Amino acid sequence: MSTWGQSRRKVAGRRDGVNSGERREDEIVDISDEAFWEPRPRDIGWDSKREKTEEEVSAGLDAFPEDTELEITSVLMLKRPKHRYRISFGAYALEVHEDVMIKYRMIKGAVFTKEELEEIVAADERQQGYADALKYLSLKPRTTYEIALRLGEKGWGEETIQDVLTRLQSEGYVNDAAYAQEWASQRVKLRGKGKLWVKHELRQKGISKAYIEEALGEVSEEDEFESALQLGMKKWRSTTGELLDRKRKTGAFLQRRGYSGSVVSRVMRELGNREEMHGMDEWDEE
């Protein structure tokens, strides 16, 4: 299996949570308090020691004060969505992904400026965009163009999208060249599509011209001919009428499927040889 294929199989297990609106108090646990790690009576709730309700905590970074040091007063692990934490600075708070929290060492007592927190929020947005991309990829392989389009629809900015794409490419989750080769091979060999049809499909998926040409070059003329021949035989047997009319119907059908005139001509000659029908070698490209 290729490196790209191995990376693709990991995607389903890498989907991370994102914000999901309001949460009840029983959906968070405080891991910054030493008492968290001690045995607790069953009749005491996780949040019994919370000093403020969620309505009293401002989660917007714009509300944070300027030109002052902000000390983390608590770190709350959210039960939903997974892998996210609420970091409180007294009356102010923000939520970040676990990876971001660890990277910036956001532990109780640590001090940050608002400028530093803006950098952290940007990193968290990239992480959330990455999680959205992995979720999208878990359904089936995608091109960079398709992922960028999806992330744009989800509201992520251009800078975040580019950072996510770079990360996905470096980790092997996205590879347009490999995607184009696999797509071209399957569409011609298994789906009865000619190279012209496949070329159009790959263009719509945002694949570069160089990758398209490379992918189509990997599909042999014999593979395309065999694909067209099988389709041509089925179409011929299902047509009725005069010989010339059936010939034109079959040839036109193959051209609509994306086969070139030269491939269609070869198929018509082969059908003529097999069916012993005169005039089948004189296909006129329409």
Secondary structure, 3 states (H helix, E strand, C coil): CCHHHHHHHHHHHHCCCCCCCCCCHHHEEECCCHHHHCCCCCCCCCCCCCCCCHHHCECCHHHCCCCCCEECCEEEEECCCCCEEEEEECCEEEEEEHHHHHHCCCCCCCEECHHHHHHHHHHHHHHHHHHHHHHHHCCCCCCHHHHHHHHHHCCCCHHHHHHHHHHHHHCCCCCHHHHHHHHHHHHHHCCCCCHHHHHHHHHHCCCCHHHHHHHHHCCCHHHHHHHHHHHHHHHHHHCCCCHHHHHHHHHHHHHHCCCCHHHHHHHHHHHHHHHCCCCCCCCCCC
